[in-house]
Amino acid sequence: MNQLNVAVDTVGVADATPDEKQPWAELGLKEDEYQRIREILGRRPTQSELAMYSIMWSEHCSYKSSRVHLRQFGEKNPRTPRLLAGIGENAGVVAIDDNIAVTFKVESHNHPSYVEPKQGAATGVGGIIRDIIAMGARPIAVMDSLRFGAIDHPDTARVLPGVVDGIGHYGNCVGLPNIGGETFFDPCYQGNPLVNALSVGVMPRSRLQSMQASGTGNIVILLGAKTGRDGIGGVSVLASATFSESGEDDARPSVQVGDPFTEKLLIEVCLELFDAGLVVGVQDLGGAGLTCALSETAAAGDGGMHVDLELVPLRAKGMEPHDILASESQERMLLIVDPAKADEVLARARRWGLLATAIGTVTDTGRLVVDFHGQTVVDVPPKSLADEGPVYHRPIAEPNDLALIAVDRAETLPRPTTDEEIRQTVLDMAASPNLCDKSWITEQYDSSVFGNTVLGAPHDAGVVRLDERTGVGIAISLDGNGRFARLDPYHGAQLALAEAYRNVAVTGATPIAVSDCLNFGSPEDPHVMWQFERAVTGIADGCQKLGIPVTGGNVSFYNQTGREAIHPTPVIGVLGVLEDVARRIPLGLGRTGDTIALIGTTGEELSGSEWAAVKHGHLGGVPPKVDLDHEMKLADLLSRLAETEQLAAAHDLSEGGLAQALVEAISHSGMGAQILLPEGADPFTYLFSESSGRVLVVIPRGQELAVRSACESRGLPITPLGVTDANTDGLHLRDHFDISRAEIDAAWKGRIGARLGE
């Protein structure tokens, strides 16, 4: 038993000392919020209660600035029988068939990853995995979306390797394949990298779990690692922090420390308990630790809980009640268990070598009561913590420079005109940080553990088999483009949605659900809130149009260094279903003699493009148009062509345009490409425009007419561009130039490690 060796601020003491000064401002609370807490309790809060309210009413936990806008997802979400659990749960759950369900979610761990890159990224992966476990699923894969400052900046060399090491170490040790994602560089992320982690899990539909602490008299059990001082104040300190170039050390104690081997045991024992029907409710302990888990489960259930904090196993001496409640020590789960089954739960945990401790009971009092050595330190209505935090209608104002940016079009910038200049631009673009080969990063991840990975990086989407008997599987893509969202957050967010949707469709899968991670600057800045509102509206409208629901996600505010906010960066995860993964469509060039064609229309759309950024350091104009009707037709076409095996390969066109798509297709096959641009096409525009809704396809010989007919029946333009040829060395652009495979490889490969000095 933990020894009481500190003076504890109890409820009785709080009643007797109503005028005692409290550090509410230092904990991130506003004066009116503090006064509201006093009104709720009818007295001043104890030290532990004040800490709990400061955490649960933070942006990270309460969504107090974003909630008024996020309601659009619920209001506009299309009704679909596939959706089994959605917004408000630990993760969204969708049905794959009558027996199998999949749960997935993406969340941020941005600020911790700047302060302590390895542990910040590692615990981000660990936290999202536990969200998947809490729904009753076995985690089967992870993905990540990473954004860093300029690749040549010294701090990028500090942050990036640590982040990659943390993601790889945690995922590899837990034994989950990393099946893809994205990595981008932009000076706006200097001092505030984005580390967004996604996890996906699979389960029988009957194993769906609840977070409710229901059943008066049921036992509250804490399962997993001991509780320490790591992560104390993480969600209230780091989630609302802005950093200077040298200010990260001050926040280092707020970063959690992860143990992936304990997490692996946690996965196995939880699934065993679920399958044995031994658990009434379950909640993971992540941000806000016990504070969040206790208040949310109590609020979702019968409304009451009594907990004895001295029973919590500690790994640090002298921890006070508010330390124990706020600790974000990793690899912990909270279980609600029938008293008759509690001994069996504890015994099964011991067999797996995990601590499991009964720390309280479910009550019908409507109060969350927490004692410490016989003294009550918390006595609050749990709904006031979990559901009734402040809601702000923050001021909104369009950025002052938006009109000026819109007329500063990249289409007016000087561009290469000769064949040799265009040829060199292809190579320069392929060598640029955002377009070059990312294998220096992805090779540090295990992508094939479990043996069910069908497609991983660098394919457009990750594909995982769910059932070896039927071949059914899922495809997932994670995409965002901060530059497009800076130019127009509504359409920029829809472009990110469209790209993730298209990347899933390119594998032959049918998109069915969305999870998002919304990364923005300070909500106290009206310009940031305008960007946020427009982006959320864009995603909600887009998903309504596409007929796929937003199942959950995460909001990350205060992503800025000083007063400089990052570009608004909504990152969109789309999940799709493949009836048979054997018929997935890969990246590449198929076999020699196959036809290379482009589906979609190319316009002169260069604003926000990679070419404008790389060659001119330019950001201005308006982003490419997005046509969601076209995207749906395209997805339907690709799914049909996958079923009939009428495509040998396919690749989404996005950053870098057609030129980059050809570079990547050539690099991932043994084929060369002979290309003839359409008559009258401007070579530069056709190669580097980033018009949306386009896919490069490779059609097997004999299937050309069938594919063309399928496109025409859907009103989709298709343009033959050339043929694959094993005897062509690299890229032959007829009437313009040749680029050998050796030149492509020299430009495209090995750039990340070389730029980091690795």
Secondary structure, 3 states (H helix, E strand, C coil): CCCCCCCCCCHHHHHHCCCCCCCCCCCCCCHHHHHHHHHHHCCCCCHHHHHHHHHHCCHHHHCCCCHHHHHHHHHHCCCCCCEEECCCCCCEEEECCCCEEEEEEEEECHHHHHHCHHHHHHHHHHHHHHHHHHCCCEEEEEEEEEEECCCCCHHHHHHHHHHHHHHHHHHHHHCCCEEEEEEEECHHHCCCCEEEEEEEEEEEHHHCCCCCCCCCCCEEEEEECCECCCCCCHHHHHCCCCCCCCCHHHHHHHCCCCCHHHHHHHHHHHHHHHHCCCCCEEEEECCCHHHHHHHHHHHHCCCEEEEEHHHCCECCCCCCHHHHHHCCCCCEEEEEECHHHHHHHHHHHHHCCCEEEEEEEEECCCCEEEEECCEEEEEECHHHHHCCCCCCCCCCCCCCCHHHHHHCCHHHCCCCCCHHHHHHHHHHHHCCCCCCCCHHHHCCCCCCCCCCEEECCCCCCEEEECCCCCCCEEEEEEECCHHHHHHCHHHHHHHHHHHHHHHHHHCCCEEEEEEEEEECCCCCCHHHHHHHHHHHHHHHHHHHHHCCCEEEEEEECCCEECCEECCCEEEEEEEEEECCHHHCCCCCCCCCCCEEEEECCCCCCCCCCHHHHHHHCCCCCCCCCCCHHHHHHHHHHHHHHHHCCCCCEEEECCCCHHHHHHHHHHHCCCCEEEECCCCCCCHHHHHHCCCCCCEEEEECCCCHHHHHHHHHHCCCCEEEEEEEECCCCCEEECCCEEECHHHHHHHHCCHHHHHCCC
